């Protein structure tokens, strides 16, 4: 499989990650949310069960998911 050491770029991303505590008041475009959710479906799952559940809420409204 090759080198099992973590990629240095990945390690920098992990070390320098931040937790967002304040959010901007702008709405996130629904297409961007759908793209993120579609990308999240490619995440590995235990024994390839793919048992993800996503719930997206907007300000006081259920945003849903078209995927």
HELIX and SHEET records of a PDB file:
HELIX    1   1 UNK A    8  UNK A   15  1                                   8    
HELIX    2   2 UNK A   30  UNK A   40  1                                  11    
HELIX    3   3 UNK A   46  UNK A   48  5                                   3    
SHEET    1   A 2 UNK A  57  UNK A  58  0                                        
SHEET    2   A 2 UNK A  61  UNK A  62 -1                                        
END                                                                             
